Each structure stands twice: as structure tokens, then as C-alpha cells.
Amino acid sequence: MLLIDDDVELCGLLREFLKREGFSVDVEHEGRRGLDRASAGGWDLVILDVMLPGMDGFAILRELRKKGRTPILMLTARGEDVDRIVGLELGADDYLAKPFNPRELAARIRAILRRTEPQAAERGPVEVNGVTLDPASRDVSVDGQKIEVTTLEFDILEILMRGAGRVLSRDALMEALYNRKTTPFDRSIDMHISHLRKKLEISRAIIKTIRGVGYQFCRTPDEEVAE
């Protein structure tokens, strides 16, 4: 994986810690060089700080999302909710506020990698309500039209589609995706589902919000809410 952060001391500590956890980590401390390395491809994951010299993390994230779906975990300043919201809007897979416990970072890395590991492609395609999702190619289409989605959007959509007709709670989605429960201020799932709606719902409602409960993928355009 690639770590892009200008804090040399922190990068050194994280590199040693993650090495002991079984991860191989390369490091870049400057934004444009980080973008060049990340754009070259071949990374299982990019850990990206927001505040960087040369080019900030949001600009790097925008460029990387134009080119591919490499999972990206953003590092943000504690209390900067706007950073987390912007990162999610731009397609980050997860975020972690500084300062953080390295064990939490390792847990979040593993959660992301579990979702994107090769054996996930062994699951067959699924088609519901005109939406087709293929884990082998990680392609999504609506009524035959291909839709570009991020890594995490794909994973959320697959969970919803394979449970089509059932209402899935935010906690259930967070447990499946991140191996943790939601907090009262964690709106990342809502943000990603909002993005999915904008991309998928060309002519009809596909993902319903069940107020106070969670989300439901509709099996048909006129499906009633599941009890």
C-alpha cells in the first residue's frame, strides 16, 4: 500500500507498525509525487492525508477517482467534519481523524482489503430492478447503461442488491463494510447511498430510505416497504 503524508516521524512509526501487522508500505511526503506514485497503479490501498505540500489530499483524491477505483483511506484533522464530508463526496472509501490509534488504522485497512480481495470475484452477477452488478469485473449498469461507481459504492450496492426487498439497518451495513457500528455523528453510509441514488435513479426510485431503520433495495419499481 502507499502512504502519502508529510509527517515524516508519523510515517516512520506507521510503516514499522504496519510492517509488524503484515503489510508492506511505501511512503511519499509531497503531494504531486504522491499523486504520480498512486497513479502508476498496482496499489491495494492508498492512505492519504488531507494537508500536504505541493498538492492537497482532496486534489489528489479527485485525480485518482478520474483514473480508477483504488481504495483510498483519508486522514483528517480531528474535529474537521467538513474534511470528512468533502472526502466522502469525492469518493474516499473511509476516513480516520488524527490523532488515532494505529490498531484502529490496521483494523480499517483490513476491513477495506477484505471487501476488495480477489475471492470476492467468485460470487456470481446479480440483477434486480434493471440494475446489474458483476463482482468479477466490478461493473454496474442500469437498464444496460454502464454506471461508474467507487469501490465502496460497489460494495454497498452489492449488499443491498443481494438483500433486495429487505430493510438493512445502518449498523448492519457498517458491520459488513467496516466491521464496526455507526456512531450518532457518522453519516458516511448515508453519504455513499446518496451518491448511489444520483447515479442509479435515472427514471425511478431504486433505493428507499426507511426512516429510523435503514435502507431497502426495491425489487420492482413499485415495491412496497418490507415489513
N, C-alpha and C positions, 0 to 999 in steps of 0.2 A: 504494500500500500504506500501511498505518498502523503506525507505530512507537510503542509505549507503554512508556516508560522514564523514570524520574525523574532520570537523569543528563543534565543539560542540555548539558554540554560534549560528552559522548559522542554524544548525539542530533544535535548540530550537525555533528560530524565525519562521522557516518554518513550524514546527509542529504546533505552535499556529495559524499561519496564515491559514494553510490548514484546521485545525480543524474548524475555523470560516467559511471556504468555504464549509464545509460539508464533508470533507474527514477524514478518520481515518488513522493515520500514525504511524508506528513503525520505530525505528531508530537503526542502527548499525554504530559504528565508526571505526571498524577494518575490513580489507579485508576478511580474512578467516572466521571470524564469520559471516560477511555479506553474504558470499557465502553459508555457511551452512543454514542460515535462509532463503535465497532466494530459495535454492534447495529444501527445505522442501515443497514448493508449497503452493497454496492457495492464492497467491497474485494477485490482479487485475493489479498491475503495480509495477515495481521496478525503483526507481530513483537512479542512480549510478554515483558517482564521479570517475574521472579518477585516481587522485592521492590519494592513500590510503596506510596506513601502513599494512605490512603483506602480502598483495596481491593487485596488482593494478587493476583498473577497467576493463582494457582490458582482463586480465586473467580471471577475474570473468565472464565477458561477454562471453568469449569463452566457459567456462564450462557450463554456463546456456543455451547457444544455443545448446549444445550437448544433453541437457536433455529435452528441451521443448520450448514453444513459448511465454512464459510470456512477455508481452510488457515491453520494457526497454527504459528509457529516460536517456541519458548520460549527465552529467555536465562536461563541458570542460573549460580550461583556455581561457580567451578572446584572440583572435588573433592566437590561436593554430589550424590553419586549418588542420594540419596533424592529430590532435586528432579526429576531426570531421570525416575526411575521413576514418581513421582506424576504428572508432566506427561504421560507416555505413557499411564498408566492413565486419565487424564481425557480423552484424545483429542487430544493435541498431535500434529502431523504430523512435527516434527523438533525437535531442541534443539541449542543451542550454548553451551558453557561460556565464561564471561568469565575472563580477557581473551581475545579472539580476534582472528584476522587478518581485516580487513574483506574481503579477497578470498575467504576461506572462506565468510563470510556471503553474499557475492554468488553464489558457486557453489551454495550450498544453496538460496538463493532461486530461482535459475534451475532447479534440479532440481525443486523443488516446482511452479513455474509450468509447466514442460514437461508434467508429469503432468496438469495441470488445464486446459491450453489448449483452446480451443473445438474444434479439429480432432479431438481425441480422440473427440468425439461422432460422428464419421463412421464409426467402427467399428460393426459390427452387434452385436446382442444375442447372448449365448451362454447355453446351458442345458446343465448337466451334473449328473447325480445329483440331480435335483429342485431344483437351485439355478439361478435365472435372474438374469442380470446384464445391464443395459441401459445402455451408455455414454452414450446420448443424454439420458436422464433421470437417470442415475446412481442408478437404483433397483436394489435387490436383494430377491429374495423366495425363500423356501424352501417348497416344496410349496404355492405360491400365497399364502403369508403374507408380507407385506412386512416387511423387517428394516431397522432404522436402522443405518447404518454411517458411520464418519467418512471423510473424503476419502482418507486414506492406507490405511485398511482396504479401501476400494473398490478402490484401485489394486493392492494386494497380491492381493486376491481375483481381480481380472481376470487378472493374470499367472499365478496358479496355475490358474485355470479354463481359460485358453487353452492351457496346457501340461498339461492333465489327463492323469493316468497316468504322467507323467514326474516324476522326483525333481529338484527345483530346490534348489540349494545356497543357503545364506545369502548367500554372496558374490554369486551371480547375482542374487538379489533386491535386495541393496544397490546393485549396479551399475545395475540397471534403475531403481530408485526414487530413489537419491541420487547416482548417478554416483561412488561410492566403495566400497571394500571394507570388510568388517567388521573390527573390532579384537577382541582376546580379551575385552574388557570391554563390548563393545557388544551389548546384548541387546534393542535396540529392535524388531527383526524378530520375535523370539520373543514379546515382549510383545503386539505387534499381532495376531499369529496366535493367541495365547491368547484375546484379546478376540473374534476372529472365531469361534473354536470355540464359545465360550459363546453367541454369537448364532445360529450356524448349526446346531449339532449338537443339534437338538431331540429327535430319535429315533434317530440313527445317527451313526457316525463319518464325517466328510467330509474332513477334512484330517489326514493321517498325518504323524507325525514319524519320519523315518528317521535313527536315531541316528548321529551323527558325519558325516552327509551333508547333510540338509536336510529339505524338506517335499514331500509329494505330495498333490495333489487327487484323490480317488477318483472314478473314472468310474462305478462302481456301488457299492452298499453293502458288497459282499463282495469288492471288488477286492484282489488280492494286490499286494504291493510290487513295483514295477517293477525289473527288473534293469538 
